[in-house]
Amino acid sequence: MSQKPDIQEKEQIGRSYMIEVLILIMLLLLLTVFFWDNMFVTIPAGHKGVLFRTIAGGTVTDKYFNEGLVFIFPWNEMYVYDTRVISGQDTIDALTEDGLQVRAEISYRYRPKIDSLGKMHKNLGLDYRDKIIVPHVTAATRDVISRYRIDALYTTSRSDIQEDMLVQVRNQVDSVYPITTLDLIVRNIALDETVEKAISDKLVKEQEMLGYDFLIEKELREEERKLIEARGIRYFQDTSGIDILKWKGIEATKELATSPNAKVVIIGTDSGEMPVILGGN
């Protein structure tokens, strides 16, 4: 008779244990579902993860997590960084050496240094572009443009201006922060419309003045040529005693006389008269 109560008691204990196990499993499943986003982090292609340990030490600076699914404790956080080539562009207002305002459209490419992602996150954070890249690109653009007068800015090779800006950005960014600046391109430099029209009008007037200078120089050269010709004629008449018009007539007569066309040449009785030429085709 005593065995039945023992069996029933064991069965009741077994049922209670199973229920407790089921409750525990359900509780774990609920917690897993609730904290899924905090425990399982997907790192996309071309990205790396930096772990922040809330309880044990804060940011992990000596390692990073590769792309894929990563498990972390729910009280920790994973910060994901894009480690591919990142492009940015800005429109920057700057002043030239002669005080004119221009608007420069700048494009640039950069990427974070993978081995230093932990230090970057600790010191700069995910918004490092706004904290570091943009201010230094803006400063370099304004500094380089301020060295040029407006006319030199448009005549200087664009590659020279870009190279000056890139060197300055690399000196101030790459050598100080865990960032690599790949290139910098000046897409356009535009003046204010009013200033641009004034400069355009000035250039047109300068070209007109150059045209006038050319005409004046041409007339002066022609005047000089005529003076030299007149002095030559005067010298010829003084030394030969022959009037220049008579000499021209003699030369013309000689040329006609040697031509194959039929003609009649009448020589005047006065030595000062010009010959008369009749006939000829």
C-alpha positions as a printed Julia matrix, in Angstrom:
281×3 Matrix{Float64}:
  0.0     0.0      0.0
  2.91    2.36     0.66
  4.34    2.03    -2.86
  1.43    3.8     -4.58
  1.84    7.05    -2.69
  5.56    7.01    -3.46
  4.9     6.55    -7.19
  2.28    9.29    -7.24
  4.59   11.6     -5.33
  7.42   10.97    -7.81
  5.09   11.59   -10.74
  3.96   14.88    -9.19
  7.59   15.94    -8.63
  8.42   15.0    -12.24
  5.48   17.02   -13.54
  6.49   20.03   -11.45
 10.05   19.8    -12.72
  8.91   19.59   -16.35
  6.64   22.57   -15.87
  9.5    24.56   -14.36
 11.76   23.61   -17.28
  9.09   24.62   -19.81
  8.52   27.91   -18.03
 12.26   28.55   -18.0
 12.55   27.72   -21.72
  9.6    29.97   -22.56
 11.1    32.73   -20.46
 14.44   32.38   -22.26
 12.67   32.43   -25.63
 10.77   35.55   -24.69
 13.95   37.23   -23.5
 15.73   36.17   -26.69
 12.97   37.6    -28.86
 12.83   40.78   -26.8
 16.6    41.33   -26.79
 17.28   39.89   -30.27
 18.36   43.21   -31.75
 20.66   43.8    -28.78
 22.29   40.36   -28.84
 22.63   39.63   -32.56
 24.14   42.33   -34.74
 24.51   42.06   -38.51
 27.6    43.82   -39.87
 27.07   44.52   -43.62
 29.63   43.94   -46.37
 32.44   46.5    -46.38
 31.8    47.44   -42.75
 33.49   46.71   -39.42
 32.13   46.7    -35.88
 33.45   48.34   -32.71
 32.23   46.93   -29.38
 31.31   49.05   -26.4
 31.19   47.12   -23.13
 28.83   48.85   -20.74
 30.08   46.97   -17.68
 33.65   45.9    -18.47
 35.88   48.67   -19.76
 33.93   50.72   -22.31
 35.16   50.89   -25.93
 37.3    47.99   -27.13
 40.16   49.75   -28.93
 42.44   46.82   -29.72
 40.11   44.82   -32.0
 37.24   45.12   -34.43
 34.52   42.74   -35.66
 34.28   41.61   -39.28
 31.15   41.56   -41.43
 28.48   38.94   -40.7
 26.28   38.01   -37.73
 27.87   38.75   -34.34
 26.58   37.77   -30.88
 27.02   40.2    -28.01
 25.56   40.45   -24.54
 22.41   42.57   -24.49
 23.95   45.17   -22.16
 26.76   45.85   -24.66
 26.53   47.86   -27.92
 28.04   47.36   -31.36
 28.86   50.4    -33.51
 29.17   49.72   -37.24
 31.61   51.72   -39.42
 31.71   51.92   -43.21
 35.29   51.03   -44.2
 34.86   51.36   -47.95
 35.78   54.44   -49.99
 33.38   57.18   -48.88
 32.48   60.15   -51.09
 31.45   63.59   -49.96
 30.81   66.95   -51.55
 30.29   70.47   -50.28
 29.63   73.96   -51.61
 31.95   76.44   -49.93
 31.9    80.25   -50.01
 35.38   81.81   -50.06
 37.09   85.16   -50.68
 39.82   85.72   -53.27
 42.95   87.76   -52.63
 41.27   90.85   -54.09
 38.23   90.45   -51.83
 35.72   88.94   -54.28
 33.43   86.17   -53.08
 33.33   82.92   -55.02
 31.44   79.69   -54.5
 33.51   76.52   -54.86
 31.97   73.08   -55.4
 34.3    70.48   -53.87
 34.19   66.67   -54.03
 36.44   64.43   -51.94
 36.94   60.77   -51.09
 38.24   59.27   -47.87
 38.15   56.16   -45.71
 38.85   55.34   -42.06
 41.93   53.33   -41.09
 40.62   49.89   -40.14
 43.24   49.09   -37.52
 42.34   52.26   -35.61
 38.54   52.01   -35.64
 38.37   51.49   -31.89
 40.41   54.62   -31.18
 38.38   56.56   -33.76
 35.14   55.59   -32.06
 36.46   56.47   -28.64
 37.85   59.86   -29.68
 35.6    60.93   -32.57
 32.53   58.76   -33.05
 30.42   57.85   -36.06
 29.98   61.51   -37.05
 33.73   62.0    -37.63
 33.03   63.32   -41.13
 31.19   66.38   -39.76
 33.75   66.83   -36.99
 36.96   66.41   -39.0
 36.59   66.05   -42.79
 34.16   68.88   -43.54
 35.83   71.58   -41.37
 39.32   70.86   -42.7
 38.2    70.66   -46.35
 36.37   73.96   -45.88
 39.4    75.59   -44.25
 41.79   74.33   -46.94
 39.49   75.54   -49.73
 39.18   79.03   -48.28
 42.91   79.26   -47.54
 44.01   78.24   -51.05
 41.47   80.44   -52.84
 42.52   83.43   -50.7
 45.99   83.22   -52.28
 44.69   83.92   -55.8
 43.35   87.04   -57.43
 40.13   86.43   -59.32
 41.76   86.52   -62.77
 44.53   84.14   -61.65
 41.93   81.81   -60.14
 40.39   81.28   -63.57
 43.65   81.08   -65.49
 45.62   78.84   -63.11
 45.48   75.12   -63.82
 42.65   73.46   -61.87
 44.95   70.57   -60.99
 47.39   72.95   -59.24
 44.6    74.35   -57.05
 43.33   70.87   -56.22
 46.81   69.65   -55.34
 47.33   72.58   -52.95
 44.04   71.81   -51.21
 44.73   68.08   -51.0
 48.2    68.58   -49.51
 46.79   70.88   -46.84
 43.94   68.47   -45.95
 46.35   65.53   -45.69
 48.69   67.52   -43.44
 45.85   68.46   -41.11
 43.8    65.24   -41.21
 45.77   62.16   -42.28
 48.78   62.95   -40.11
 46.65   63.55   -37.01
 43.56   61.31   -37.24
 43.02   57.66   -38.3
 41.65   58.79   -41.68
 43.04   58.5    -45.2
 42.13   61.26   -47.66
 42.24   59.71   -51.15
 41.6    62.71   -53.4
 39.96   66.11   -53.66
 38.39   67.6    -56.78
 37.29   71.16   -57.51
 34.19   70.64   -59.64
 33.39   74.3    -60.19
 34.25   77.8    -59.02
 31.49   80.33   -59.62
 31.24   84.07   -58.96
 28.25   85.98   -57.73
 26.14   86.87   -60.81
 26.6    90.64   -60.36
 30.36   90.34   -59.88
 30.65   87.88   -62.77
 28.84   90.29   -65.12
 31.08   93.17   -64.01
 34.21   91.11   -64.66
 32.86   89.96   -68.01
 32.19   93.58   -69.03
 35.69   94.53   -67.88
 37.25   91.76   -69.97
 35.27   92.87   -73.03
 36.48   96.45   -72.58
 40.05   95.27   -72.12
 39.82   93.37   -75.42
 38.4    96.45   -77.12
 41.3    98.54   -75.79
 43.75   95.96   -77.07
 42.07   96.26   -80.48
 42.4   100.05   -80.38
 46.05   99.78   -79.39
 46.62   97.49   -82.35
 45.0    99.94   -84.77
 47.0   102.85   -83.36
 50.21  100.86   -83.64
 49.32   99.95   -87.21
 48.68  103.58   -88.16
 51.92  104.67   -86.52
 53.81  102.03   -88.51
 52.1   103.18   -91.71
 52.99  106.79   -90.95
 56.58  105.8    -90.36
 56.64  103.87   -93.64
 55.28  106.84   -95.59
 57.83  109.18   -94.02
 60.64  106.85   -95.01
 59.21  106.59   -98.54
 58.91  110.38   -98.8
 62.5   110.85   -97.66
 63.61  108.31  -100.26
 61.75  110.13  -103.05
 63.18  113.46  -101.96
 66.68  112.02  -101.89
 66.2   110.51  -105.36
 65.02  113.81  -106.83
 67.82  115.79  -105.17
 70.58  113.48  -106.33
 69.3   112.66  -109.87
 67.58  115.94  -110.78
 64.7   113.86  -112.27
 61.12  114.42  -111.13
 59.69  111.25  -109.58
 56.53  111.37  -111.71
 58.63  111.57  -114.86
 60.71  108.64  -113.68
 57.55  106.6   -113.06
 56.38  107.49  -116.56
 59.68  106.32  -118.07
 59.43  103.01  -116.22
 55.84  102.49  -117.35
 56.82  103.28  -120.95
 59.66  100.79  -120.79
 57.37   98.05  -119.5
 54.79   98.74  -122.23
 57.45   98.79  -124.92
 58.6    95.32  -123.97
 55.07   93.84  -123.8
 53.76   91.81  -126.83
 50.61   93.96  -127.22
 50.46   96.49  -130.09
 50.62  100.09  -129.01
 51.73  103.61  -130.07
 53.85  105.7   -127.7
 53.87  109.48  -128.3
 56.67  111.37  -126.61
 55.92  115.03  -125.88
 58.16  117.78  -127.18
 58.65  119.21  -123.71
 61.03  117.21  -121.55
 58.72  117.71  -118.6
 55.72  116.14  -120.35
 54.67  112.55  -119.71
 54.52  110.17  -122.7
 51.08  109.34  -124.15
 50.36  105.7   -124.94
 47.78  104.79  -127.64
 46.48  101.46  -128.77
 47.22   98.11  -127.27
 44.78   95.47  -126.05
